[in-house]
Amino acid sequence: KWISVQKALQSMENGLGFCDVVFGWDIADQCIPDLEVTGWQTGYPDAFCQLDFDTYRMHESNQSMPLILADFEDSDGLHSSICPRSLLKRIVRKATQMGYHAEYAQELEWFNFSESAESMHDKNYQDPYTIT
């Protein structure tokens, strides 16, 4: 979501609203039908999120655009229960409370392509065009 610098700075105190449709999109930004957490039946409301300014960096493909990740937190726990970052933070807290030190790593073994099955077939599965 693109927001102004002023709005980002204002969110430091109060957080901000972000449409909960992000929890119902597939990889092609198509809404997944019949979800309980989001959809036409919920009206796609804003969910409360807090920008994590520790994640600030410049966007890879547009060096003039800053990128900041956010955590979803809400009083009923609906969105924070499915937010990957919020879930990971809860797991780390729980592990710490149990006396463990959690260490995590992500193994990146895939690429995302801007191709269809048909276009790949037509290209004899050679030189796929990457999204990034």
Secondary structure, DSSP 8 states (H G I E B T S, - for coil): ----HHHHHHHHHH-EEEEGGGGSB-TTS-B-TT-SSSSTTTT--EEEEEE-GGG-EEETTEEEEEE--EEE--TTSTTTTT-HHHHHHHHHHHHHHTT-------------BS--HHHHHHTTT-S--B--
